[in-house]
Amino acid sequence: MTRILVLAKTPVPGRVKTRLCPPWTHEQAAAVAAAALNDTLETVGAGVLVVDGDHPAPTGWDRIAQRGDQLPSRLANAFADAGAGPAVLIGMDTPQVTRGLLADAAARLANVDAVLGRAEDGGWWALGLRDPAHAAMLRAIPTSRADTGARTLRALQDLGLRVGLLPVLRDVDTVGDARAVAALCPDESQFRRVVTTLDAGVPA
């Protein structure tokens, strides 16, 4: 069975979504992050929360702490620490992700060695591996760059892996991203509700 790993940071003001400030305050940015995380966890339903900080895992979830000084190491360690077996790792920055997208990613690992969902900014929003040991290649790939997704794809292919590509999604880094992503979320989305409420008080 393919497990879903959610890499997340505890939504503490001043430590999350700082690129939303200004126009929003650190407290408001933390509320946006919390809503994105809650929507993501609800969509996934059950899996492994790989968390930086003390954010609790929902009932029915496993929880492990992030390990490593830099994000590349934390990504690789997330796969290693979650144990053997196929896994798909996502973050908390794509609250518009659907159960259908995740189910498709998991199902495709039956026929390929890896799946990769690239992000509009050049990064990636999802990485699935049939063998989590292959995540070691992430340690050598710099993150938060316009070529992070391309480098990740090339590294997977250099290992001789068959890679299936998932749809490209927009992740939330800026207020413009937050507005665009909120518009893609369903009406009951916490993220959509929080962004809409905050945006009502921010000049467009």
Buried (B, 14 or more C-beta within 10 A) or exposed (E): EBBBBBBBBBBBBEBBBEEBBEEBBBEBBBBBBBBBBBBBBBBBEEBBBBBBEEBEBBEEBBEBEBBBEEBBBBBBBBBBBBEEEBBBBBBBBBBBBEEEBBEBBBEBBEEBBBBBBBBEBBBBBBBBBBBBEBBBBBBEBEBEEEEBBBBBBBBBEEBEBEBBEBEEBBBBBEBEBBBBBBEBBEEEBBBBBBBBEBBEEEEE
